[in-house]
Amino acid sequence: MSTLARDGGSRVRETALPSVSSASGRTLGDEELRALEEVIHSGKLNRTITPDSRAAAFERGFRDWLGVGEAVASTSGTSALHLAVAAIDPNPGDEIIVTPITDFGSVIPILAQNAVPVFADVLPDTWCVDPESIRANITDRTRAIMVVHLFGQPADLDPILALAAEHGIPVIEDCSQAYGATYKGRTVGTFGTLGCFSLQQSKHITSGDGGITVTNDPDLARRMRLFSDKGWPREGELRTHLFYGLNYRMTELQGAVALAQLPKLDGVIANRRRAGHLLAELLAEVPGISVPVLPEGCESVYWLFPVNVDTAALGVTVGELTTAIAAEGIPASPGYVMPLYLTPALAEGKTYGDSHFPFDSPYTTRSYTDYTEGLCPVAESMSGKMFTVAINENYTDDDVRDIATAITKVATAFAGAATR
């Protein structure tokens, strides 16, 4: 097995791993089919006309699973984050601190409320947001801190929460990739003022698309429910709209699938942890690479498995490394996403027509011209210093060993060549 597949050697794996894009990699089954059939036969696909709403039942079930006071379901992970931002009700030009290494769905709600995303750099070991960079970016216009628990790993919350308390600003936890991740023994999503989860196809549980936002503040929960339903207080007889809101109501079809998925969540988390822990153990002594090490009492739920690379020790780029791993039958992706401030939407201010709003508006108190290279150096180094491999709840131990064997084979070969 010493000759790399890219050089004509035998591949480590010939069959595809279970994938979240197919039934083989999901927990979808008869329970979801029966739930959908019941909704279709009822003829009531909209939760507002359904007395025994599945979407409402999912809210209650998720609230109880996480151990929080309130939960509001919506149509996507992006809408779940939008409910959170809308609940804190920033003024135009207010700032919300966020990491640049996240899905654009973390930033869309900020712009949609005419606030400004301010980017804090990340830590090179976990690639989650750096608390000290958050501190450096707080101003008198900071309205919230959005913390993304990247790849299923908990961010370092204690210093972030201390900063938020010091400045009297709320924390929004983006837990889209981190169902059940724990920070010092406590589940993420329960630390901040608001916590947000995604039900998109690739997440730990799914309804295709969907989201849910949690809080222990009933006033914020009421505001989120109103915002998700066009500001319409349905408990009254008069049809009116109390404030600007959107239509983010989860459908009964989404609610039915999400509700059927919920009892499977603990098993999904346990299986991903088993696979992730085994992979980390098998890669512990491989030359030129390292895996994230979390503080005691913290647990990842392995949405993806990140691997840090010492390119000097291996004598290759991350791109060359992942190409060689993929040739062994194990898909691997260099980096993750480009820092969001380098995308045209932000670097060129492509928001509302050609206005560049809210960046160039009378509501801001400073110029936002720093969405350029150099803003977050660690985040910008990501694509050249790490790669990810998929983790799935349906991976067997043999699947995980194949992943580890491929990475070990490739890294060892490159490390040996680099020392000759």
Phi, psi and omega in degrees: 000002187288331178283126182294147179300326180294340180256013177104000178282175179286143176287148175293320185223134180257336182258152182288145173287154173305139186234145178291348179272002179221166182298334183295337183251012183240170175256017180288139182194213186297327181298317180291321179298316179296319181297317178295320180298319179297318180294314180300315181293332180288335183076003182247096182262353181253129186294335185288345179249012186245107182301320180256057188303131174291324178298318178294322178294322176297318177303313181295317181295318180291320176305314182290322179298317183276338181080044179239171185278326187220147175215134182235117180277155180208189192273345183196169173296324177297317179292327176300318177291325178295321176301319181295314180295318179295328181294324179278348167057062178290153171279154175306134181090348173295158185248141174234122182279135183209160175281148175278350180259087181193170173293150180299341177299341175286334185261330180309313182297328178295311180293323181296333176265013176064023172265176187242126174284131176243127192261127174259144183288175185244166176272139185284348180273318180250343184069010170276167188298144181271117181303325180291327176290325173301312180304317183292341184256000178286132176230182178287354176260359181294123183255337180195163171242125176256118183255122180259123176272090193283139176064012185092004179266140175286135172290166180282095193278326187305307180293330179291315179295325177295318176298315181298317179294321180299323184258359177067040181237147182283157174247129174254122177265122173267100183256024186304326182255011196224039175303118174084000174297145183238143175241111181052045173088359183238143187285135178295153186098346180252001183269315186280181175293325180218147176231142187232138182229148179250144175246026179294161189313322188273356187278176187300320166233158188214150165233031184087294166221160181154164179204165176210137183241135185239156178196162172256007182257109183296331178292319177294322179297317179297318180296322178294318179297318177295315182298325182284353184229040174062028179068024188263112177277096189287352180285344179266168180277333182274128174281111180214176183225114189285331176197171179300129176209172181246177175257097178244026184293127173294135178282165177292332176295313176297316182298321181295315180292316180299319180294322177289331179286329189304315180296345181270351190297316181299322178293321177299313180299313181298318181291321178294321178297317178302312181295316181294317179296318180295317180296317178299320179295316183289335182264001189300327185248016182283131183294138172084358178227161175210155179249155181300139176247118183269153177299160179303137180087000179251140182226131172277159172242013165051066170290314165231163177250109181273141179232124177274145188235133170265091187295330179294319181292329182266341178071022179219165173278163176298323178298316178295322180296311183290329176297320179290323178294318179298325178295338177277359179096012181239106179300134177217143186238127177289140179062208176216276174233155173291150175308131189300330183291350177267356176286153181304326182304323182258314182299327181252005177061040182273085184239279184249098183058224178254024185280337188060020178288140007267006186294320180249072183222159179293352182274344180272156182248004175207167182274137178251078181247011186259018175280067184221170177301141181102349182294315179229087188300321181294315178301322181290337179278353190303313186296337180262001186230000181205163171218167178235151168234154182287150170233142184219146181295343180260007175293134170275169175299326178294323175301314181295320179295325176296318178300312181296321180297317181295313180296316180297314179303312184290312182296320180295319179297315180292321179297320178295318179295325182291336182265354181278000000 
